[in-house]
Amino acid sequence: MAERKERCSHCRRLLLVPPEAHTIKCAVCHGITQIGQASNTPSLVYNSLSHAANRLRGFINTMITGSFNSNVGYGTPHYGYYPPQPQLLRPQAPLVPASAYGSKRALLCGICYHRRSYRLKGSMNDVKFMRYFLINQFGFPGDSILMLTDDKEEKNPLKIPTKKNIQTAMRWLVEGCRPGDSLVFHFSGHGTQEVDNNMDEIDGYDEALLPVDYEINGMILDDEINARIVRPLPHGAKLHAIIDACHSGTILDLPFVCKMSREGFHTWEDQTQPRADYKGTRGGLAICISACEDAGSSVDTSAFGGSKVVTGALTYSLIQAVENEPGLSYGRLLSAIRAAIKGAKVGIVALNGPIISLLNKMLGMDRIRQDAQLSSSEKFDIHAQRFVL
């Protein structure tokens, strides 16, 4: 019998198989493939979903079943399964499979909090702009960007930014992450502070994001965000968080906060508490660009896009800075964001009539007042390193 070809059940490369073989080891990924049992191999079943439109189906299936495999990404049920190895082959450590969503993927959350007194008008615009920005500026595949919004037209309950859905989506973002992967977490909504109960905050307060159902199911604290998307990052992987919310300065609980003067001089402030749990990564790099300091507020405004376009000040100014100056450094980006926000007049969202508007101008309060912040899992030269997603 002549040799035949089989696909590796792990990397999908074609392999030449001797006629008497029952298993074969891939020379590229070193995975073990059972011959003649493809129909029973869960990873092959998954990989038959070749059309790009099916690539987010795994997230929805995971939400429905509520089950995860600690070694795999959403959409790859049982991908970590390895058949028993014959005695002739030396046992080896299982490889962590690459995410089915590629080396670039993003989670975008936009929450408007409809029919509430604290409703936001710009969050939907923020995530739409961010999605377009990631695809066209940095080459993110559209089917590798997951959006959770409380848009009135969103009919899929699994894509509403509830606490459970955001938690599940965070895990989807980092699952199966490998060296060279670039991840983005963008949140546009409300943030708050809570008294710190585990004594790991310098100022005594935890920061938190508010899901659409936080009044019933609670907030998502910075401790949890760190555990879900920072600590799993392996060496060589990179995560950028862009958080357009109040009280977001250290929302990822990263060890170092960048303090930059108006002249551009910067120092890294160590936020590590001696008795606190480890807040770094497994070797990867996590960077957070947030709208304001922990005690500060962010603005939902029409100051940037015209009277009919309401956005978050951070989201709009960040996109504008990168598009105006491609290849800019982190230091230049931070300066550009701060300058744009400082120079912008408060839009109609922040004003409540001509009398308040006039009073604000008299008091010098007609400008947006918030300073974007930069924090990181490790120190680096912000003026030498380019901003790349």
C-alpha positions as CSV (number, residue, x, y, z in Angstrom):
1,M,0.0,0.0,0.0
2,A,1.4,3.4,-0.9
3,E,1.9,6.3,1.5
4,R,-1.1,8.5,2.0
5,K,-1.6,12.0,3.2
6,E,-3.3,13.1,6.5
7,R,-3.7,16.5,8.1
8,C,-2.1,17.1,11.4
9,S,-4.9,17.3,14.0
10,H,-3.1,20.3,15.7
11,C,-1.5,22.6,13.0
12,R,-3.4,21.2,10.0
13,R,-0.3,20.6,7.8
14,L,-0.4,17.7,5.4
15,L,1.7,14.8,6.5
16,L,2.9,11.7,4.6
17,V,1.7,8.6,6.4
18,P,3.3,5.1,6.0
19,P,0.6,2.5,5.3
20,E,1.2,0.6,8.5
21,A,1.1,3.6,10.8
22,H,-1.6,4.2,13.4
23,T,-0.2,7.4,14.8
24,I,2.2,10.0,13.4
25,K,4.2,12.8,14.9
26,C,4.2,16.2,13.1
27,A,7.7,17.4,12.5
28,V,6.6,21.1,12.7
29,C,4.4,21.3,15.8
30,H,5.4,17.9,17.3
31,G,1.7,17.1,17.8
32,I,0.5,13.4,17.7
33,T,-2.3,12.5,15.2
34,Q,-4.3,9.4,15.4
35,I,-4.7,7.9,11.9
36,G,-8.1,6.7,10.7
37,Q,-10.0,8.4,13.6
38,A,-10.4,11.9,12.2
39,S,-14.2,11.7,12.7
40,N,-13.7,11.2,16.4
41,T,-11.0,13.8,16.9
42,P,-12.7,17.0,18.3
43,S,-10.0,19.3,17.0
44,L,-10.6,18.1,13.4
45,V,-14.3,18.6,13.8
46,Y,-13.6,22.2,14.9
47,N,-11.1,22.8,12.1
48,S,-13.6,21.8,9.5
49,L,-15.3,25.2,10.2
50,S,-13.2,27.0,7.6
51,H,-15.5,29.9,6.8
52,A,-14.6,33.1,8.6
53,A,-18.1,33.8,9.6
54,N,-18.1,30.8,11.9
55,R,-15.1,31.9,14.0
56,L,-17.1,33.6,16.7
57,R,-19.4,30.7,17.0
58,G,-17.2,29.2,19.6
59,F,-17.7,32.1,21.9
60,I,-21.5,31.7,21.7
61,N,-21.3,28.0,22.2
62,T,-19.1,28.5,25.3
63,M,-21.6,31.0,26.7
64,I,-24.4,28.5,26.2
65,T,-22.7,25.5,27.7
66,G,-20.8,27.5,30.4
67,S,-17.9,25.0,30.1
68,F,-14.2,25.7,29.5
69,N,-11.0,23.8,29.0
70,S,-8.1,25.3,30.9
71,N,-5.7,24.8,28.0
72,V,-7.8,26.0,25.1
73,G,-9.5,29.0,23.6
74,Y,-13.2,29.6,23.1
75,G,-14.6,27.9,20.0
76,T,-12.2,25.0,20.3
77,P,-14.0,22.4,22.5
78,H,-11.6,19.7,23.7
79,Y,-8.8,21.2,21.5
80,G,-6.4,20.3,24.3
81,Y,-7.2,16.5,23.9
82,Y,-4.2,14.4,23.0
83,P,-4.7,10.7,22.3
84,P,-2.6,8.1,24.1
85,Q,0.9,7.8,22.8
86,P,2.4,4.5,21.7
87,Q,5.2,3.1,23.7
88,L,7.6,3.6,20.8
89,L,7.3,7.4,21.1
90,R,8.9,9.4,23.8
91,P,6.3,11.2,25.9
92,Q,6.4,15.0,25.7
93,A,4.6,17.9,27.3
94,P,1.4,18.9,25.5
95,L,1.6,22.1,23.5
96,V,-0.7,25.0,24.2
97,P,-2.7,25.3,21.0
98,A,-2.9,28.6,19.3
99,S,-6.1,30.5,19.5
100,A,-8.5,29.8,16.6
101,Y,-9.0,33.6,16.3
102,G,-5.4,34.3,15.2
103,S,-2.6,36.3,16.6
104,K,-4.6,39.5,16.8
105,R,-7.9,39.7,18.7
106,A,-9.9,42.3,20.6
107,L,-12.7,42.6,23.1
108,L,-14.7,45.9,22.8
109,C,-17.3,46.8,25.5
110,G,-19.6,49.8,25.1
111,I,-22.3,50.5,27.6
112,C,-24.8,53.3,27.4
113,Y,-27.0,52.4,30.4
114,H,-30.2,53.2,28.7
115,R,-33.2,54.7,30.6
116,R,-31.1,55.6,33.6
117,S,-30.2,59.0,34.9
118,Y,-26.5,58.4,34.4
119,R,-26.9,57.3,30.7
120,L,-23.9,57.8,28.4
121,K,-24.4,58.8,24.8
122,G,-20.9,58.1,23.3
123,S,-20.2,54.5,24.3
124,M,-21.7,53.0,21.1
125,N,-19.7,55.4,18.9
126,D,-16.5,54.6,20.9
127,V,-16.6,50.8,20.2
128,K,-17.6,51.3,16.5
129,F,-14.8,53.8,16.0
130,M,-12.4,51.4,17.8
131,R,-13.4,48.5,15.7
132,Y,-12.8,50.4,12.5
133,F,-9.5,51.7,13.9
134,L,-8.2,48.3,14.8
135,I,-9.1,46.8,11.4
136,N,-7.8,49.6,9.2
137,Q,-4.9,50.9,11.2
138,F,-3.4,47.7,12.7
139,G,-4.8,44.9,10.5
140,F,-7.0,43.1,13.1
141,P,-9.3,40.6,11.4
142,G,-12.9,41.7,11.7
143,D,-14.0,38.2,12.8
144,S,-11.5,38.3,15.6
145,I,-13.1,41.4,17.3
146,L,-15.8,40.7,19.7
147,M,-18.2,43.5,20.6
148,L,-20.5,43.6,23.6
149,T,-22.9,46.5,23.7
150,D,-26.3,47.4,25.1
151,D,-27.4,48.7,21.8
152,K,-31.1,48.6,21.4
153,E,-30.7,46.7,18.1
154,E,-28.6,44.0,19.7
155,K,-30.8,40.9,19.8
156,N,-28.2,38.3,20.9
157,P,-28.4,38.1,24.7
158,L,-24.9,36.7,24.8
159,K,-23.5,39.9,23.4
160,I,-25.0,42.2,26.0
161,P,-22.3,43.5,28.4
162,T,-23.6,41.8,31.5
163,K,-21.2,40.9,34.2
164,K,-21.2,37.2,33.2
165,N,-20.8,38.0,29.5
166,I,-17.9,40.3,30.1
167,Q,-16.2,37.8,32.4
168,T,-16.6,35.1,29.8
169,A,-15.4,37.4,27.0
170,M,-12.3,38.3,29.0
171,R,-11.4,34.6,29.2
172,W,-12.0,34.2,25.5
173,L,-9.6,37.1,24.9
174,V,-6.6,35.4,26.5
175,E,-7.4,31.7,26.1
176,G,-4.7,29.9,24.0
177,C,-2.6,33.1,23.9
178,R,0.9,32.5,22.5
179,P,4.2,34.4,22.0
180,G,3.7,37.0,19.3
181,D,-0.1,37.5,20.0
182,S,-1.5,41.0,20.3
183,L,-4.6,41.4,22.4
184,V,-6.8,44.5,22.9
185,F,-9.4,45.2,25.6
186,H,-11.4,48.4,25.2
187,F,-14.1,49.5,27.6
188,S,-16.3,52.6,27.3
189,G,-18.7,53.0,30.1
190,H,-18.8,53.9,33.8
191,G,-16.1,53.2,36.4
192,T,-16.1,53.7,40.1
193,Q,-14.1,53.1,43.3
194,E,-14.8,50.7,46.2
195,V,-13.1,50.4,49.6
196,D,-10.2,48.0,49.3
197,N,-10.7,44.9,51.5
198,N,-7.5,42.9,50.8
199,M,-5.0,45.7,51.5
200,D,-3.4,45.7,48.1
201,E,-4.1,49.3,47.1
202,I,-1.9,52.3,48.0
203,D,-4.8,54.7,48.2
204,G,-7.1,52.2,50.0
205,Y,-9.6,51.9,47.1
206,D,-10.2,49.3,44.5
207,E,-11.2,50.5,41.0
208,A,-14.1,48.8,39.2
209,L,-16.0,48.7,35.9
210,L,-19.8,48.8,35.9
211,P,-21.5,46.1,33.6
212,V,-24.9,46.9,32.4
213,D,-26.4,44.8,35.2
214,Y,-24.1,45.8,38.0
215,E,-27.0,46.9,40.2
216,I,-28.1,43.3,40.4
217,N,-25.0,41.3,39.9
218,G,-22.2,43.6,41.0
219,M,-19.2,45.3,39.6
220,I,-16.0,43.9,38.1
221,L,-13.1,44.9,40.4
222,D,-9.5,45.6,39.3
223,D,-8.3,42.5,41.2
224,E,-10.5,40.3,39.0
225,I,-9.6,42.1,35.8
226,N,-5.9,41.6,36.6
227,A,-6.4,37.9,37.3
228,R,-8.4,37.3,34.1
229,I,-6.5,39.1,31.4
230,V,-3.1,40.2,32.9
231,R,-1.7,37.2,34.8
232,P,-2.3,34.6,32.1
233,L,-0.2,36.5,29.5
234,P,2.8,34.3,28.4
235,H,6.2,35.5,27.4
236,G,6.2,37.3,24.1
237,A,2.4,38.1,24.2
238,K,1.2,41.7,24.4
239,L,-2.1,43.2,25.9
240,H,-3.3,46.7,25.5
241,A,-6.2,47.9,27.5
242,I,-7.9,51.2,26.6
243,I,-10.3,52.2,29.3
244,D,-12.6,55.2,28.7
245,A,-14.2,55.4,32.2
246,C,-14.0,57.4,35.4
247,H,-11.6,56.2,38.2
248,S,-9.7,54.1,35.7
249,G,-6.0,55.1,36.4
250,T,-5.0,51.7,37.8
251,I,-8.0,49.6,36.6
252,L,-5.8,46.7,35.6
253,D,-3.8,46.8,38.8
254,L,-0.5,46.8,36.9
255,P,2.7,47.1,39.0
256,F,4.0,50.4,37.4
257,V,2.3,53.7,36.7
258,C,4.0,56.3,34.5
259,K,4.3,59.8,35.8
260,M,5.1,62.2,33.0
261,S,5.7,66.0,33.4
262,R,4.7,68.6,30.8
263,E,8.2,68.7,29.5
264,G,8.0,64.9,28.8
265,F,10.3,63.7,31.6
266,H,8.9,60.5,33.0
267,T,9.4,58.1,35.9
268,W,7.8,54.8,36.8
269,E,6.0,54.7,40.2
270,D,6.0,51.2,41.7
271,Q,2.5,50.3,42.9
272,T,3.5,46.9,44.3
273,Q,2.4,46.3,47.9
274,P,4.7,44.0,49.9
275,R,1.9,41.7,51.1
276,A,-0.2,41.8,48.0
277,D,-0.7,39.0,45.5
278,Y,1.5,39.0,42.4
279,K,-0.1,41.4,39.8
280,G,2.3,40.9,36.9
281,T,2.1,38.6,33.9
282,R,3.7,35.2,33.0
283,G,6.3,37.0,31.0
284,G,4.1,39.0,28.6
285,L,3.6,42.7,28.4
286,A,0.4,44.4,29.6
287,I,-0.1,48.1,29.0
288,C,-3.1,50.2,30.0
289,I,-4.1,53.6,28.7
290,S,-6.8,55.0,30.9
291,A,-9.0,58.1,30.7
292,C,-8.0,59.6,34.0
293,E,-6.4,59.1,37.5
294,D,-8.0,56.9,40.0
295,A,-9.7,59.8,41.7
296,G,-10.6,61.5,38.4
297,S,-13.5,61.6,36.0
298,S,-13.8,61.1,32.3
299,V,-16.0,63.0,29.8
300,D,-18.7,61.8,27.4
301,T,-18.7,64.7,25.0
302,S,-19.4,66.2,21.5
303,A,-16.3,68.4,21.7
304,F,-14.3,66.4,19.2
305,G,-16.7,65.0,16.5
306,G,-19.1,67.9,16.1
307,S,-22.4,68.6,17.8
308,K,-24.1,65.5,16.5
309,V,-21.3,63.0,17.3
310,V,-20.8,62.2,21.0
311,T,-17.7,60.2,22.0
312,G,-15.5,59.4,25.0
313,A,-12.7,62.0,25.2
314,L,-10.0,59.3,25.5
315,T,-11.2,57.0,22.7
316,Y,-11.5,59.8,20.2
317,S,-8.3,61.6,21.0
318,L,-6.3,58.4,21.0
319,I,-7.5,57.4,17.6
320,Q,-7.0,60.9,16.3
321,A,-3.4,61.0,17.6
322,V,-2.4,57.7,16.0
323,E,-4.0,58.6,12.7
324,N,-2.3,62.0,12.6
325,E,1.1,60.6,13.5
326,P,1.6,56.9,12.6
327,G,4.4,55.2,14.3
328,L,4.5,57.6,17.3
329,S,6.0,56.5,20.6
330,Y,4.0,55.9,23.8
331,G,5.3,59.1,25.3
332,R,4.2,61.1,22.2
333,L,0.9,59.4,22.3
334,L,0.3,60.2,25.9
335,S,1.3,63.9,25.3
336,A,-1.0,64.1,22.2
337,I,-4.0,62.7,24.1
338,R,-3.5,65.0,27.0
339,A,-3.1,68.1,24.7
340,A,-6.1,67.2,22.7
341,I,-8.3,66.8,25.7
342,K,-7.0,69.9,27.4
343,G,-7.6,72.0,24.3
344,A,-11.1,70.8,23.7
345,K,-14.1,72.7,24.9
346,V,-16.7,70.8,26.8
347,G,-19.4,69.7,24.5
348,I,-23.2,69.9,24.8
349,V,-23.4,66.7,26.9
350,A,-21.6,68.4,29.8
351,L,-23.6,71.6,29.7
352,N,-27.1,72.2,31.0
353,G,-28.0,75.5,29.3
354,P,-26.7,78.9,28.5
355,I,-26.4,80.1,32.1
356,I,-24.3,77.1,33.2
357,S,-22.2,77.5,30.0
358,L,-21.5,81.2,30.8
359,L,-20.7,80.4,34.4
360,N,-18.2,77.7,33.4
361,K,-16.5,80.1,31.0
362,M,-16.2,82.8,33.7
363,L,-14.7,80.2,36.1
364,G,-12.4,78.8,33.4
365,M,-14.2,75.5,33.5
366,D,-15.4,75.4,29.9
367,R,-12.5,73.0,29.0
368,I,-12.4,69.3,29.6
369,R,-10.3,68.5,32.6
370,Q,-8.9,65.0,32.7
371,D,-5.4,63.6,32.3
372,A,-4.9,60.3,30.5
373,Q,-2.8,57.7,32.4
374,L,-0.3,55.0,31.3
375,S,0.5,51.9,33.4
376,S,2.4,48.8,32.6
377,S,3.4,45.4,33.8
378,E,7.1,46.4,33.3
379,K,9.1,49.6,33.0
380,F,10.2,50.8,29.5
381,D,11.4,53.9,27.7
382,I,8.1,55.5,26.6
383,H,9.9,57.8,24.2
384,A,11.9,55.0,22.5
385,Q,9.2,52.4,22.2
386,R,6.6,52.8,19.4
387,F,2.9,52.3,20.0
388,V,1.9,49.2,18.0
389,L,-1.2,47.1,18.5
